[in-house]
Amino acid sequence: MAHTERFERSKEAERAGGGARLTKAVALTSLVVVAGSYVVNAMDRQVFPVLLPDIRHEYSFTLAQGGLLATIFTLGIGLAGVPTGFLLDRLSRKAVMLIGIVIYSAFTLLTTVAVGFGDMFVYRALSGVGEAMQNAALFSAVGAYFFANRAMALGSLNFAYGLGGFLGPYVGAKMGIAGGWRVPFYVYGALGLIFVVAIMLFIRKQFTEQVEGGTSETTVRNYEHVHQQLFNRNILLLGLTAVVVGLAMYGYLGLYPTFLQSVLHFSKSEAGLAASMFGLGALVGLPAGFIGDKLNQKWVLIVALLAGCVVGYLIFNGPSSAGAQYALSFAEGAIGSGFCFVNVYAAMQRAVRPQMIGRASGLFVSCLYVPASLAGYLFAELVGGISWGAAGLIQLGLLPLVGVVAMLFVDPRRFSSAEPVPGH
């Protein structure tokens, strides 16, 4: 039965253009192009917090309103995650990817014409819907095509995210100083639409629609130990870990530039550079994925979460010099985005059988980003109720311990692997 199902899935993919493998050069070139689109996605996400002081001043938003706007795009990402996973069962990954980029680019441009909190809230939230569609389609396509080195392949996408996370705030701050806070949104929205054309013209379905692993007996046997159900123990525990990562990481991302400017009295350029160091740290996603492929992913994540507790605490309670904050922001990006994001995402794909990779990707997106949508608001409320330091301790120093406990109960023996399963 397994052989028959696998054969039918492969034939369906072949009819869709995804059966034949591309040459290595074409596959890697395709990866670079789609990763480039993800650079723009990250630039759009990361620029808002560094422009927030100017936006708050123009619209007279409170700190809590600003914190909510800085992370509300993640609500759109999170709510669209699971539906996008099911949409991937019905449309091609390429189509879903393109629709997603068009949506978030359009609402990025609309942000510039907002008249108040209400419509800006809607524009930022709906930009997240497009980002979710691109994310799930992109990570499903790359994870399936490069299934044998899945975490490293997803790490390359996180490398692209890190590059965008560095360029977005840094370049955005420069453009904001020169031309006002709206200019970066014009530029990043237009870049997204340019990538729509590039992907339509140059990316083949053999790359985006590949069925993971082909039809070989070795690969089919390699899934016999993997849970048949989407909602299995590993998926639920990894989903809880994703929730924790989202709350901690986006609590930091949403208000960190405000903390630097209002408490540590950094200039806008210094705050932009410090925020950009998170993106630079996210470039570690490539070696972090390699490590996740080679070592026990469960323990890689446990160590990363514990390190994140220390770094998260120090950001808001440790040294206040520019150099130290640059280093801590880099470390937060390396741990949160590099190690945790990449390896939780890859592990959730490995926790299900190939036909459910799209749904597992959508579930990861929802688990990470729905809680993240409230992370900035929660952090702002903690700051208002206690202090910046205590808020950092609770949301970044202690909360990741919940993820550590969850990971202790994950069973990596039930993950898919590129190697034959012993005893089968």
N, C-alpha and C positions, 0 to 999 in steps of 0.2 A: 504493500500500500504506500509506504513512504517513497519508494522508487517511482511509483506511478504519479503521485502528487508532485514530486519534484520534476518529473519529466513534463507534466502539463504546465507547471509554472514556467519552466524554461522555454517551452514552445510559445506561451503567451508573450513572454518577454522578447523572444525572437521576432514575433510578428510586429511587436511595438518598436523594433529596432534595437533592442537591448541584448540580443543573444551573443553576437560576435564581439570578442575582445578587441580593443583598439591596440595599436602599437604603443610601446611604452612611452615614446616621445609625444604622441598625440594625447595619450591619457594624462601625462604630466602637464602638458600645455593646457589641457582642459581644466585640470585642477587649479592651475595658476589663474585662469580667467574667472572661474566661479569664486575662487578665494578672493580675487580682486573685488568682486561685488560685495563680499562679506566685509572687506575693509571699509567700504562706504557705509554699510549697515552699522558698523561699530562707531564710525565717525559721527553719524547721526545720533546714536544713543548717548555718546559720552560728552557731546558738546554742551548740552543744556545746563548741567550743573555749574559749569564755569561761567556761563552767561547769566546765571540766575540772579546775582546781585543787581545787575542792570535791569533785568526783567521785573524783579520785585519793586525796584524803585519807580519804574514807569507805570506799573499797574497797581502799586500800593498793596501787594500781596503780603500776608503774614509769613513768618518763618515756616509754620506748619503747612500753609497753602503752597509755599515754594517747594518744600520737601516733598509734598504729594505730587506736584507737577513734575518734579525731577525724576520720579520713579514710576509715574502712573502708566507710562508706555508699557511697563512690564505687565500691567493688568490685561491690556490688549493681547500681549504675547501669550500670557498664561491662559486666558479664556479661549484663545484660538488654537491652542496647542493640540488638545484632544480631537476637536473637529477636523483639524488639518491632518492629523494622523489617519482618520477615516477617509478624508478626501483623497489622500495619497493612494488609497485602495481603488479609487475610481478614475482619477486623472493621472496623467504622466507627471513624474517628479519635475520635469522641465517646465511644464505648464504651471504647476503650483508655484514653482520658484519665481517665474516671470510675473505672475499675478501678484505675488507678495511684494516684489520690488516696486512694481507700479503703485501699489497701495501706500507703502510707507513713504515713497518719494513724494507722492501727491500730498499727503497730510503733513509732511515736513515743510513743504512749500506753504501750505495753508496756515501753519503756525505763525507765519509772519504777518497775517492779516487778522489775528485774533483781537477781539474788542474787550475781552475780560476773562475772568477765571473760568467761566462755564464753557465757552467755546474752545479756549486753549486746552482745557481738560479733555474735551472730546477729541481734538486734533491729535494730542499726544497719545491718548489711549488707542485711537484707531491706527496711528502709525505703528503701534506695537502689533496689531493684527497682521499687517503686512510683513513685519519682521519675523513673526512666528511662522508664517507660511514659507518664507524664504529659508529660515533656519531648519525647520523640520524636513523640507524637501532636499535641501543642500546636504545636511548631515546624513540623511537616509541614503542619498545617492553615493556620496563618498564612502560611507561606512560599508555599503554593499559592494561597491566596485573594488575597494582595497580591503576586503574582509580579512585577509590573512594578517594584515598589520593595521587593524582597525583603529586602535587607540592612537597610533602614530599618525595615521591619516587624518583623524579628527583633530589631533594636535596641530597639524598643518593649518587647518581651518582656524583653530584658536590662535595660531601665530598671526594669521591674517587679521583676526579680531584684535589682537594686541597691537598690531601696526596701526589699525584704525583707531584704537583706543588711545594710542599715543598722539597720532596726528590730529584727531578730532578736537580735543581740548586745546592743544598747543597752537595749531593753526587757527582754530576758531577764536581763541583769545586774541590773537594778532589781528584777525579780520574784524573782530568786535571793537577793538580799540580804534582801528583805522576807519571803519565805516558804519559802526553801530551793530547791535546784537542780531539784527535780522540777516545780515550778509551771509554768515555761515550757513543758515538754513536755505537761502537761495542756492548757494554753491553745492551743498551736499545733496539737496533734492535733485538738482540738474544732473549731478554725477550718477545718481541712481538710475535715472532714465537713460543715460548713455550706456550703462551696463545692460539694460534691458535689450537694447539693439544688439550689443556685442554677443550676448548669450543666444539670442534668437538666430543670429547669423552663423556663429562659429562652434557652438556646443552641440554635439551629436547625441542622439538618444542612446547610442551604444554605450555612452559614458553614464548618462543619468538614469537609465532604466535597467541596468544590469541586475540579474538575479544572483544573489550571493552564492558564491561557491560552485556554480555550475552544477553538473549532474553526476559527478564522480561518486562511486560507492564510499570512498574514504570520507568525503565531505558529508554525505547523507548520514552515515553511521555516526558522525561527529555531533549530530543533534539529538541522538536517541536519549541522552542523559539530560537534555534541557527540558524544563517544564513546558507542557503543551499549552497551558493557559497563559493568557496575558497577565492576569492578576495573580501572580505567584508570590511566595514568601520573599524571594530575592528582589523582585520588582518593587514590592511595597516598602521594604527596608531601604532600598536605594532611593525610592521616591521621597521618603522621609528625610534622608540625607540631603537630597536636592532642595527640599524646603528650607532646611537649616542654612545651606550654602547661600540660597537666594536672600534670606532675611539678613544674614550677616554682611554679605558682600554688597548688596544694594543699599543697606543702611549706611555703609561707608561711602559708596559712590554718590548717593544723593546729596549729602550735606558736607562732604569733606572740603570742597573749595570754600564753602561758606564759613566753616570752622577756621580754615587757614586765614581768611581775610578778616573775619570779625573778632577772632580770639587771638591768633598769633600775629595778626597785622601784616600778613603777606600782601604784596602788590598783586594786581590781577594777573600780570605775567608770571610771577612766581607761583601763584596758586594754579594757573593753567599748566605750568611745567610740572608741578607736584602731582596734579591729577593725571597728567600724561604719563608719568612714571608707572602708574598702574597698568596702562596699556603696554608699556615697554616690558613690564614684568610678565604680562600675559603671553609674550613671545616664547616664554619658557614652555608653553603648551606643546611645542614640538618634541623637545627631549622628555617632557613629562609623559607624553603619549608613548614614546619609545620605552620608558621605564615601566609604564603600566602594561605594555605588551610582554615585557621580559620578566617582570617580577610578579609576585602575588598582588593583584590589584586591590584586594581587600586591605592589606597592610600598608600599601602605598597611600591609600586614602586615609587610614587612621592616623598615620604619621603626619600627613598634610593638614588634617583637621586640628591636631594638637599644636602644630606649628602656627596655624592660623589664629588660635586662641591667644598665643603670646604676642604675635605681631599686631593683631587687632586691638589688644589692650594698650600696647605701647604707642600706637598712633595718637590716641587721645589722652594718654597719661604719661608719655615718655618725653624724650628730648624735643625741644621746640625749634631748633635751628633748621635752616632751609636744607642743608645737606642731610641731616638726619631724617627729616620728613620725606625727602626724595627717596632715600634708601628704604624707609618703611613702606612708602606707597608702592615702590617696585616690588618689595617682598609680598605685599598684599595681593598684587596682581599675579605674581608667580604662583602663590599658593591657591588663592581663590579661583582665579580664571585659568591659570596654567594647569595645576595639578587636580583640583577638585572638579571643576567644570568638565574638563576633558575626560577624566577617568570615571566619573559618575555617569556621564553620557554614554561612554563606550560600554561600561558595565551593564547599563540598562538595555542596550542593544544585544549584548551577549546573554542576557538573562531570558531571552525569548527566541523562538524559532524564526527562520528567515522571513516567512510570510507575514510576521507581525512586527518587523523592524520599523515600519512607518508609524504604527500605533505606539510602539515603545518610545520612539523619538518624540511623538506628540505628547505622550504622557510625561516624559522628562521636562519638556518645555513648560507644561502646565504646572508641574510640581515646583519647578524653580521660580517661575515668573509670577504666578498668582500671589504667593506670599510676598515676593519682592516688590509688588506694586504698592504694598503698604509699608515697606521697610523704611522709606524716607520719612513718612508720616509718623510711624512708631518711634523712630530715632528722635525726631523733633519733639515729640511729646515727652520722651524720657529726658531730653535736654531741658525742656521747660519745667518739668517736675522735679528734677534733681540737679544734674550738671552734665557738661560735655564728658567729663572723665568717667562718671558713673554710668552714663549711657553707653560709652565705649566698652566698659567692663561687662555690662549685661549683654548687649547685643552682639558684640564681636569677641569678647573674651570668654563668656560662659556658654552662650547658646550653641556654639559648635560642638560642645561636649555631648549634646543630644545625638548628633550625627556619629560621634565616636561610638556611643553605646549601640546605636542601630547597626553600624558596620560590624560589630563583634558577632552579630547573629547572621550575617550574610554567609552563604555557602558557595564559594567559588567553584566547587566541584560540579555545580549545576550550570556553569557558564558554557557557552559554545567556545570552541577553540579551533585554531587552524591546524592543529595536530590531531592524529587519531586518538581516540579515547582508550586508555589502557583497559584490557579485559573485554573489549568488544570485538 
